[in-house]
């Protein structure tokens, strides 16, 4: 399998999941600064994903899977023994999907586009920051009660949440104002496979 990714984007989430699941994954970087976006091998990325964004997972049979919340569940289901996703059809799996949907709609899309594109205006940015503060406070209360989003075990929802929360610093949102959330980020960042994924993408210096 091959993951098309761009460092510092939401494609870090499936990269972490693949490593946590022990799955072999080829990586191909996409230059999202180029127009059109180009892969490291020189391909026009829009020919691979007409949506124009990462992540994209090329399966062993050549099919392409897009959308991070679908990709992370697919990868987790390839290694059910990893516990990264509860079994399909269980209430726990729907709880996982509940969190993935929340992260996607209430966090991810508050950062991007609103805080990553200052040309959209200060009013829009202030509204996004206010909404994120509400969501961060909610998560801070939740994580004060348990180490991970679904309880005692790290899941794909945590890989996604960690990736999105990592965008707080570049836009000058202080996670230290949310102590349980800040501790959660430190906990996830300390996981060896998370560090391996970040190091492979150039987000951490090699040891």
DOZA-23794 format. One line per field, with one value per residue: residue in three letters; x, y, z of N, C-alpha, C in turn. Coordinates in pm, 1 decimal. Layout:
N
code [ALA,...] $
npx [X,...] $
npy [Y,...] $
npz [Z,...] $
capx [X,...] $
capy [Y,...] $
capz [Z,...] $
cpx [X,...] $
cpy [Y,...] $
cpz [Z,...] $
This chain:
207
code [UNK,UNK,UNK,UNK,UNK,UNK,UNK,UNK,UNK,UNK,UNK,UNK,UNK,UNK,UNK,UNK,UNK,UNK,UNK,UNK,UNK,UNK,UNK,UNK,UNK,UNK,UNK,UNK,UNK,UNK,UNK,UNK,UNK,UNK,UNK,UNK,UNK,UNK,UNK,UNK,UNK,UNK,UNK,UNK,UNK,UNK,UNK,UNK,UNK,UNK,UNK,UNK,UNK,UNK,UNK,UNK,UNK,UNK,UNK,UNK,UNK,UNK,UNK,UNK,UNK,UNK,UNK,UNK,UNK,UNK,UNK,UNK,UNK,UNK,UNK,UNK,UNK,UNK,UNK,UNK,UNK,UNK,UNK,UNK,UNK,UNK,UNK,UNK,UNK,UNK,UNK,UNK,UNK,UNK,UNK,UNK,UNK,UNK,UNK,UNK,UNK,UNK,UNK,UNK,UNK,UNK,UNK,UNK,UNK,UNK,UNK,UNK,UNK,UNK,UNK,UNK,UNK,UNK,UNK,UNK,UNK,UNK,UNK,UNK,UNK,UNK,UNK,UNK,UNK,UNK,UNK,UNK,UNK,UNK,UNK,UNK,UNK,UNK,UNK,UNK,UNK,UNK,UNK,UNK,UNK,UNK,UNK,UNK,UNK,UNK,UNK,UNK,UNK,UNK,UNK,UNK,UNK,UNK,UNK,UNK,UNK,UNK,UNK,UNK,UNK,UNK,UNK,UNK,UNK,UNK,UNK,UNK,UNK,UNK,UNK,UNK,UNK,UNK,UNK,UNK,UNK,UNK,UNK,UNK,UNK,UNK,UNK,UNK,UNK,UNK,UNK,UNK,UNK,UNK,UNK,UNK,UNK,UNK,UNK,UNK,UNK,UNK,UNK,UNK,UNK,UNK,UNK] $
npx [84.5,35.3,77.9,-18.0,98.7,133.0,360.5,279.6,9.7,-329.3,-280.6,-98.6,-237.0,-346.4,-93.8,23.2,-159.2,-115.7,145.7,107.4,-53.7,117.4,152.0,289.2,387.5,421.3,546.6,460.5,543.9,356.9,371.1,214.6,233.4,290.2,147.6,-8.1,-57.9,217.3,348.6,619.2,736.3,684.3,431.0,116.4,-81.9,-357.4,-445.2,-438.8,-593.0,-874.0,-998.7,-798.0,-655.3,-465.0,-516.4,-437.5,-486.2,-333.7,-436.8,-338.8,-434.0,-444.6,-660.3,-792.5,-828.1,-987.5,-1026.7,-968.1,-1100.5,-1217.7,-995.4,-838.1,-999.7,-1015.8,-746.1,-716.0,-893.8,-761.5,-584.8,-709.3,-633.9,-485.0,-646.9,-713.9,-949.8,-1280.7,-1476.9,-1668.0,-2011.7,-2058.9,-2159.6,-1948.0,-1797.9,-1956.1,-1935.5,-1670.6,-1690.0,-1850.8,-1675.0,-1479.0,-1628.2,-1693.1,-1437.1,-1362.8,-1559.5,-1600.8,-1353.6,-1130.5,-1229.3,-1261.0,-1005.7,-900.6,-1066.8,-1049.0,-857.7,-620.3,-613.9,-571.1,-667.2,-937.7,-1042.5,-1061.3,-1290.7,-1404.6,-1195.8,-1187.0,-1435.7,-1395.3,-1188.8,-1321.9,-1514.9,-1348.5,-1229.7,-1445.8,-1487.1,-1242.2,-1247.7,-1456.6,-1342.5,-1126.9,-1249.4,-1353.0,-1120.9,-1001.7,-1106.3,-1028.1,-765.8,-763.2,-965.4,-1172.7,-1150.3,-951.5,-781.3,-574.5,-691.7,-788.8,-920.0,-777.9,-536.9,-615.3,-720.6,-489.8,-332.5,-480.4,-499.0,-236.0,-208.7,-255.0,-46.3,90.8,-102.8,-113.0,-268.3,-300.3,-244.7,-184.8,-369.4,-561.8,-541.7,-578.3,-608.8,-367.2,-192.1,-279.4,-193.8,81.9,100.7,18.7,211.2,433.0,421.4,590.1,543.9,404.7,596.8,778.5,637.4,614.6,882.5,958.6,828.4,961.9,891.9,995.1,1321.8,1571.3,1672.1] $
npy [-119.6,229.1,549.7,868.0,1172.9,1485.2,1669.8,1792.6,1807.2,1669.4,1412.9,1292.1,1149.0,887.7,783.9,754.1,564.3,340.6,271.0,218.0,-3.2,-185.2,-213.1,-242.3,29.3,223.7,546.8,845.9,1165.8,1466.6,1770.0,2025.3,2289.8,2344.8,2427.0,2275.8,2049.2,1836.3,1505.8,1332.9,1178.6,1319.6,1324.5,1469.3,1549.0,1578.3,1407.2,1172.0,1208.2,1369.0,1542.5,1684.7,1690.0,1557.3,1293.9,1014.4,675.7,420.8,107.6,-242.3,-366.0,-162.0,11.1,328.0,497.3,758.0,1032.3,1089.6,982.3,753.0,612.1,565.7,390.3,175.3,89.6,18.1,-195.1,-383.6,-483.1,-608.6,-704.4,-506.6,-331.9,-76.0,9.3,-51.7,-356.1,-378.7,-289.0,-288.2,-103.3,38.1,84.3,265.4,473.5,539.2,632.3,847.2,1019.3,1055.1,1190.5,1423.9,1535.3,1579.1,1760.3,1961.4,2040.1,2001.3,2141.6,2389.1,2485.3,2467.7,2591.4,2836.8,2943.1,2912.2,3072.0,3381.7,3576.2,3549.4,3706.6,3896.1,3882.5,3630.5,3469.7,3526.1,3424.0,3152.0,3093.0,3135.3,2932.4,2707.6,2731.2,2671.0,2403.3,2290.2,2322.3,2151.3,1903.8,1905.1,1868.5,1613.0,1457.9,1482.7,1282.3,1038.5,858.0,844.3,917.4,726.8,591.1,376.1,291.6,360.1,477.3,502.7,744.3,899.0,928.1,1094.4,1316.6,1403.4,1486.0,1704.4,1875.9,1941.0,2152.6,2376.5,2531.1,2662.7,2854.0,3002.0,2924.4,2848.3,2553.3,2506.2,2632.1,2450.5,2210.6,1921.9,1845.8,1932.3,1760.7,1521.1,1551.2,1540.9,1281.2,1126.0,1208.6,1091.9,827.5,557.6,479.0,693.2,890.5,779.9,806.9,1086.7,1155.8,1038.1,1203.0,1432.9,1593.7,1566.8,1574.4,1341.5,1079.9] $
npz [0.0,-57.5,79.0,1.7,103.2,282.7,463.0,785.6,751.2,760.8,679.4,840.6,1029.9,922.3,866.6,1121.0,1221.5,1054.0,1129.8,1403.4,1375.6,1269.1,995.7,671.5,477.6,197.6,136.2,-30.9,-94.6,-133.2,-297.0,-185.0,-217.8,-476.6,-795.6,-1055.8,-772.4,-705.0,-701.3,-532.4,-725.6,-951.0,-1064.0,-1161.6,-904.3,-899.3,-1090.7,-960.0,-728.9,-783.7,-608.1,-499.6,-259.2,22.3,267.6,49.0,-8.7,-174.6,-256.7,-234.4,-463.3,-640.7,-627.9,-515.8,-208.9,-47.3,188.1,517.3,751.9,656.6,561.9,794.8,939.5,763.9,760.7,1031.7,1045.7,898.3,1074.7,1316.9,1564.5,1673.5,1810.3,1738.6,1634.5,1735.9,1686.1,1381.9,1372.2,1643.2,1937.3,2038.6,1808.5,1675.7,1854.9,1813.7,1547.9,1597.8,1735.4,1534.6,1341.7,1480.6,1522.3,1258.3,1159.6,1355.4,1451.7,1266.8,1034.3,1141.4,1184.3,923.1,654.3,796.7,985.9,857.2,642.0,627.3,458.2,451.7,643.8,953.2,1114.0,1055.7,1144.2,1419.0,1495.8,1441.6,1622.8,1864.9,1856.9,1850.2,2101.8,2268.1,2193.5,2261.3,2536.8,2604.4,2528.3,2700.0,2948.3,2905.4,2866.3,3106.3,3251.4,3147.6,2972.4,2689.3,2395.2,2365.3,2598.2,2786.5,2591.9,2310.7,2000.2,1649.4,1646.8,1825.6,1692.3,1485.0,1626.2,1765.5,1550.5,1449.5,1675.1,1686.2,1518.9,1662.6,1774.7,1550.1,1484.0,1705.0,1929.9,2262.3,2410.4,2671.0,2822.0,2854.3,3052.4,3076.5,2812.4,2710.1,2848.4,2741.0,2473.4,2513.9,2607.5,2385.1,2199.9,2305.9,2235.8,2084.8,1810.1,1709.7,1726.2,1546.1,1303.4,1284.7,1275.8,1034.1,856.2,881.4,1091.1,1336.5,1471.0,1372.9,1591.0] $
capx [0.0,107.7,9.1,20.2,91.3,207.1,400.6,209.0,-132.2,-406.7,-233.8,-22.4,-325.1,-334.8,45.1,34.7,-240.4,-46.1,259.4,54.1,-110.8,222.7,129.9,389.6,327.2,509.0,508.7,497.8,513.2,290.4,404.3,87.2,262.7,298.1,20.3,-85.6,18.1,299.6,402.2,765.0,777.1,658.8,295.6,14.7,-157.1,-500.9,-475.1,-454.5,-711.7,-932.9,-1034.4,-683.0,-594.3,-424.3,-444.2,-490.3,-424.6,-340.2,-443.7,-253.2,-489.2,-442.2,-769.9,-758.5,-921.4,-966.7,-1090.1,-893.8,-1177.4,-1235.8,-865.9,-790.7,-1079.4,-972.6,-617.6,-738.3,-962.2,-663.1,-511.5,-804.2,-568.1,-423.2,-741.8,-722.1,-1090.9,-1367.1,-1535.4,-1781.3,-2143.9,-2072.9,-2183.5,-1817.5,-1754.8,-2031.2,-1874.4,-1551.6,-1732.8,-1900.3,-1559.2,-1417.4,-1712.5,-1676.3,-1305.0,-1364.0,-1647.6,-1596.5,-1215.9,-1054.2,-1279.8,-1246.0,-869.6,-886.9,-982.0,-1065.5,-738.3,-503.6,-626.1,-603.5,-737.8,-1081.6,-1085.4,-1047.5,-1418.2,-1414.9,-1094.1,-1230.2,-1545.5,-1336.8,-1115.9,-1419.9,-1574.0,-1246.0,-1213.7,-1556.5,-1463.8,-1126.2,-1291.3,-1533.1,-1248.3,-1046.3,-1328.4,-1362.5,-991.0,-967.2,-1164.9,-973.6,-644.2,-785.6,-1101.4,-1268.3,-1128.7,-816.8,-702.7,-549.5,-761.6,-768.6,-970.9,-669.5,-440.6,-673.0,-727.0,-353.3,-290.3,-548.2,-455.8,-100.4,-214.2,-282.8,71.3,115.8,-200.2,-100.1,-365.4,-221.4,-305.7,-159.4,-491.2,-647.7,-439.5,-597.8,-582.9,-223.1,-133.2,-315.6,-103.6,212.4,87.5,18.5,340.3,532.7,408.3,700.3,501.4,370.4,724.6,835.1,566.1,652.1,1022.9,962.9,775.2,1044.4,829.8,1083.2,1458.3,1612.8,1744.2] $
capy [0.0,356.2,666.3,999.4,1258.3,1611.4,1692.9,1899.4,1803.2,1563.6,1280.5,1232.4,1058.5,749.6,739.8,704.5,442.8,229.8,230.2,156.6,-132.4,-272.5,-235.5,-186.7,139.1,308.5,687.0,937.0,1302.7,1553.4,1911.5,2097.4,2428.9,2356.7,2433.1,2181.5,1972.0,1733.3,1402.8,1327.0,1115.5,1411.9,1315.8,1567.1,1480.6,1580.3,1288.2,1063.6,1244.6,1491.9,1634.2,1772.4,1696.3,1435.0,1173.5,913.4,545.2,328.5,-27.5,-340.3,-397.8,-42.2,102.9,443.8,531.8,895.1,1078.6,1036.8,901.0,621.6,545.4,515.1,273.0,66.5,39.8,-48.7,-322.4,-478.7,-537.3,-598.4,-734.8,-384.5,-259.9,64.0,37.7,-160.0,-434.3,-321.3,-328.8,-272.2,34.1,102.8,131.6,387.2,577.1,580.4,714.2,971.9,1104.2,1089.8,1292.2,1547.2,1591.5,1624.5,1874.6,2066.2,2082.3,2010.7,2245.6,2520.3,2528.3,2481.2,2700.2,2967.9,2997.2,2898.7,3165.1,3513.3,3660.4,3535.7,3817.8,3886.8,3841.6,3485.6,3407.5,3538.3,3329.2,3018.2,3079.1,3122.8,2799.3,2611.3,2740.4,2593.8,2261.0,2249.0,2313.2,2026.6,1792.3,1911.1,1803.3,1470.4,1392.6,1483.5,1162.3,916.4,891.3,855.6,960.5,619.7,527.4,339.8,243.0,447.0,436.1,590.1,877.9,971.8,965.1,1209.3,1430.6,1449.5,1556.5,1834.1,1959.7,1985.8,2278.0,2488.7,2617.1,2755.0,2965.2,3069.8,2882.2,2791.2,2435.4,2508.4,2680.3,2333.0,2120.9,1780.1,1833.8,1946.9,1635.5,1421.5,1568.3,1489.8,1135.2,1069.3,1240.4,1002.2,691.7,534.3,475.7,831.0,958.0,728.0,869.5,1228.1,1162.8,1003.7,1316.6,1550.6,1675.3,1551.4,1546.7,1202.6,1060.6] $
capz [0.0,-62.7,131.6,-47.4,221.1,286.5,601.4,855.1,718.4,825.9,638.1,950.5,1104.2,875.5,879.3,1258.7,1236.5,988.1,1212.9,1525.8,1337.6,1220.3,853.3,581.2,402.8,118.1,144.9,-138.5,-53.6,-229.4,-280.3,-191.7,-250.7,-621.8,-868.2,-974.3,-675.3,-764.8,-613.3,-534.6,-851.5,-1060.2,-1117.2,-1126.5,-799.4,-927.4,-1170.4,-863.0,-651.3,-839.3,-500.4,-486.8,-125.6,90.7,226.8,-42.9,11.5,-288.0,-203.5,-301.0,-595.6,-723.2,-599.0,-434.5,-102.7,-0.3,311.5,631.3,846.7,594.5,552.5,924.6,976.7,676.0,810.7,1160.6,1023.4,846.4,1190.6,1427.9,1691.0,1725.4,1894.6,1698.1,1607.4,1783.3,1576.8,1309.7,1418.3,1787.6,1980.3,2052.0,1676.7,1647.5,1938.5,1740.3,1434.9,1656.5,1759.5,1406.9,1278.9,1558.3,1492.8,1119.5,1133.1,1457.1,1477.1,1141.9,946.0,1205.0,1152.2,778.4,603.3,859.4,1051.2,769.5,529.7,684.1,361.8,473.4,727.4,1098.0,1174.9,1040.6,1229.3,1558.2,1516.1,1445.3,1748.6,1973.3,1848.9,1891.8,2247.5,2326.0,2168.4,2340.0,2676.1,2613.5,2524.3,2822.0,3052.9,2873.7,2883.7,3249.6,3310.1,3087.9,2897.7,2545.2,2364.1,2388.5,2728.0,2827.0,2478.2,2196.2,1878.5,1533.6,1679.7,1891.0,1588.4,1413.5,1717.8,1788.4,1429.7,1439.3,1787.0,1656.4,1444.0,1752.8,1793.0,1438.8,1480.2,1834.1,2030.8,2370.8,2471.0,2815.2,2887.3,2867.4,3108.7,3044.6,2670.0,2693.5,2895.2,2638.9,2361.3,2555.5,2617.2,2250.0,2138.6,2362.2,2183.0,1990.3,1669.6,1674.1,1704.4,1421.0,1191.3,1279.1,1233.3,891.3,780.1,906.9,1195.4,1452.0,1433.3,1392.2,1717.9] $
cpx [88.0,19.5,67.3,-4.3,160.2,236.6,324.1,60.8,-200.0,-365.6,-143.3,-106.5,-319.8,-191.9,69.5,-38.7,-170.3,70.0,211.9,-1.0,-5.4,210.8,240.3,323.6,436.3,456.6,549.4,448.5,449.4,328.2,275.7,108.2,269.9,158.5,44.5,3.6,92.7,343.4,554.3,816.9,742.0,520.2,211.2,-79.7,-306.6,-542.0,-493.1,-579.6,-767.6,-979.0,-919.2,-619.0,-558.3,-512.5,-516.7,-414.4,-444.1,-332.1,-357.5,-303.0,-498.8,-556.4,-722.3,-868.4,-887.2,-1048.6,-1029.5,-973.8,-1207.6,-1105.1,-822.9,-870.7,-1041.7,-843.2,-635.0,-802.6,-871.8,-585.1,-600.7,-742.9,-503.0,-515.2,-758.9,-862.9,-1172.4,-1428.8,-1654.8,-1912.0,-2166.0,-2101.3,-2051.7,-1768.0,-1829.9,-1982.1,-1747.4,-1589.4,-1789.6,-1785.2,-1492.7,-1496.1,-1696.9,-1542.9,-1303.5,-1440.5,-1628.1,-1455.9,-1140.9,-1100.2,-1291.6,-1105.5,-856.6,-1024.5,-968.3,-938.8,-613.6,-506.6,-668.3,-678.0,-889.3,-1134.9,-1081.4,-1176.0,-1434.6,-1315.0,-1134.2,-1343.3,-1492.7,-1263.1,-1212.5,-1482.7,-1473.3,-1225.5,-1323.3,-1532.0,-1346.1,-1163.9,-1371.3,-1440.5,-1160.1,-1119.9,-1335.5,-1232.0,-938.7,-1014.4,-1100.4,-857.7,-664.3,-932.9,-1205.8,-1247.5,-982.2,-724.8,-693.7,-621.1,-730.5,-820.8,-862.5,-562.0,-488.2,-675.0,-588.0,-304.0,-351.8,-508.2,-315.2,-96.3,-234.6,-164.0,94.8,18.2,-212.2,-219.8,-288.2,-295.6,-281.8,-279.0,-591.6,-560.0,-456.4,-569.3,-433.5,-150.7,-159.5,-220.3,36.2,211.2,95.1,154.0,450.9,524.8,515.7,658.2,458.1,497.8,790.4,769.9,607.4,796.0,1033.7,915.9,855.4,988.1,902.6,1223.0,1489.6,1692.5,1891.4] $
cpy [124.6,467.6,791.1,1098.4,1391.2,1640.7,1809.9,1904.1,1686.4,1423.9,1215.8,1127.6,914.9,696.8,682.9,572.5,323.6,180.1,163.6,16.6,-231.3,-304.7,-169.5,-83.3,213.9,451.0,760.6,1075.9,1381.1,1697.6,1991.8,2246.7,2452.5,2363.2,2391.8,2108.3,1859.4,1632.0,1403.2,1263.8,1200.2,1407.3,1436.6,1499.6,1479.6,1466.3,1166.1,1086.5,1375.9,1590.8,1729.3,1779.5,1557.9,1417.3,1095.3,784.7,462.0,186.3,-122.4,-373.5,-275.5,54.7,215.2,469.4,671.4,918.0,1008.2,947.2,763.8,544.1,488.6,392.4,152.1,4.6,-35.5,-185.0,-426.4,-545.2,-530.1,-625.2,-611.4,-308.7,-114.5,106.6,-78.3,-234.6,-362.8,-374.8,-316.4,-126.7,109.3,155.9,259.5,502.6,629.8,671.7,848.0,1069.6,1146.8,1199.6,1425.9,1614.2,1651.9,1754.2,1990.5,2116.1,2106.4,2129.8,2382.0,2575.1,2560.5,2480.4,2822.1,3025.3,2988.2,2995.3,3302.9,3604.6,3649.6,3639.5,3790.3,3840.4,3690.7,3414.9,3414.0,3440.7,3187.1,2994.6,3061.6,2983.9,2692.6,2614.1,2662.6,2444.4,2208.5,2233.5,2185.2,1906.2,1789.5,1843.3,1652.5,1398.3,1402.4,1355.1,1033.2,951.8,912.5,882.7,853.5,548.7,499.8,307.4,346.9,390.9,531.9,730.4,962.0,1013.7,1089.3,1332.6,1489.7,1531.4,1696.0,1927.1,2013.8,2114.6,2399.5,2583.7,2711.2,2872.8,3032.6,3047.9,2806.5,2673.1,2430.4,2563.5,2567.0,2218.8,1973.8,1753.7,1843.1,1819.3,1522.2,1430.8,1515.8,1337.3,1071.4,1091.8,1148.6,859.8,668.4,537.5,613.7,908.6,911.2,794.3,1015.3,1243.8,1134.8,1118.7,1444.4,1643.1,1663.3,1528.7,1400.6,1191.5,1035.2] $
cpz [0.0,-7.7,67.9,66.5,195.4,432.5,660.9,826.4,788.4,782.5,741.9,1024.1,1051.7,879.6,1018.7,1273.9,1173.4,1072.5,1342.0,1497.0,1288.4,1072.2,770.9,490.6,328.0,125.7,19.5,-102.7,-168.7,-197.3,-297.4,-215.0,-400.6,-682.8,-1012.7,-875.1,-746.7,-660.5,-623.8,-662.4,-972.9,-1120.0,-1076.9,-1027.1,-826.9,-1020.0,-1081.2,-779.4,-704.6,-732.7,-468.4,-349.9,-73.8,214.4,119.6,-15.4,-114.3,-233.2,-286.2,-441.1,-686.9,-699.6,-507.5,-332.8,-52.8,126.5,433.7,722.8,789.0,593.8,687.1,969.4,891.1,728.4,942.2,1141.6,958.9,958.3,1313.7,1563.9,1753.8,1820.2,1857.8,1661.0,1662.6,1665.0,1513.8,1365.0,1567.4,1820.8,1993.8,1918.1,1639.7,1734.4,1871.7,1624.6,1481.4,1678.4,1629.2,1335.5,1349.2,1524.9,1352.8,1101.8,1229.5,1489.7,1346.5,1057.8,1012.9,1179.8,1003.8,713.3,692.2,920.1,964.7,651.4,582.7,587.9,375.3,572.3,876.5,1164.6,1170.1,1132.3,1376.5,1589.7,1525.3,1576.6,1866.6,1974.8,1891.7,2042.4,2318.7,2312.0,2249.6,2487.6,2699.1,2617.6,2648.1,2937.3,3030.6,2905.7,3026.0,3317.8,3260.2,2996.9,2748.6,2518.2,2393.4,2522.0,2754.4,2710.4,2367.2,2074.3,1764.5,1559.4,1745.6,1790.9,1513.3,1503.0,1741.9,1669.9,1423.2,1553.1,1763.9,1576.2,1533.4,1762.3,1675.5,1432.2,1617.2,1926.5,2138.0,2434.4,2621.7,2892.1,2910.6,2919.8,3073.7,2897.1,2641.7,2736.8,2796.6,2520.1,2393.4,2561.8,2478.9,2182.7,2188.5,2311.5,2076.1,1844.1,1620.7,1643.0,1574.8,1299.4,1176.0,1230.1,1082.6,804.0,803.6,1011.4,1328.8,1398.7,1458.7,1520.6,1689.5] $
